[in-house]
Every structure is written in C-alpha cells, then in structure tokens.
Amino acid sequence: MTADRRASWLKGVLDLLVLAALTEGESYGYEIAKTLAAAGVGEIKGGTLYPVLNRLEEAGEVAAEFRAAERGPGRRYYRLTPRGRATLADQGGGWLAFDASVRSLLARGGVR
C-alpha cells in the first residue's frame, strides 16, 4: 500500500479517530498521537494533528485548556464535549456501516 493511499484514507476518518481517542479522558496532543499510533493508525505528525484539534475545538466537539507545567513547557489538554460524543456516535456509526460495505465488496473480490 502506498503512503499516499493511506494518507487519503486517514484524512477521511482522522477527526473521528481523535474523538475516539478522547473517550477515556482528557489528553494532550503528543499523547493523542501516541494513542493513535498504538492503535495501528501510524504516525500522525503535529502539523496534521493540531489543525484537527483546532477544528474540533471550533466546532465545539472538544474543549481545550492550557496548563502550566512544573518543569518544561505547558500543555494544552483536550477533552471530549457532549457535542463531540454525539458526533462520534453518529458519524462513527456511519463509518462502521461504510466499513462493512467496503469489507463485503472486497471479500466478494477475494480479498481477505
């Protein structure tokens, strides 16, 4: 699989993946990226992740709070809002239905 193909697939679902990564509690950008990488999504660089977080914040789907650190730079923590949970439930269900359709067609084509 080419990196370009994977990047285009990811572009369509990254917002949902970020919302899903926040379902267990608040987190900051680097930790969200690590969560996504551990799930097998691949490395998400800050130049990709932070615009997504900003867009989700502007849409009211995540709330952000800056916190100073005892050592080192402060961090911006993100948490899921009720609107974000509703978006995740609605659009996540749509994505899973789409995924099932794609899997079905690929299986008919002999892809396992």
Buried (B, 14 or more C-beta within 10 A) or exposed (E): EEEEEEEEEBEEBBBBBBBBBBEEEBBBBEBBBBBBEEEEBEEBEEEBBBEBBEEBBEEEBBBBEEEEEEEEEEBBBBEBBEBBBEBBEEBBEEBEEEEEEEEEEEEEEEEE
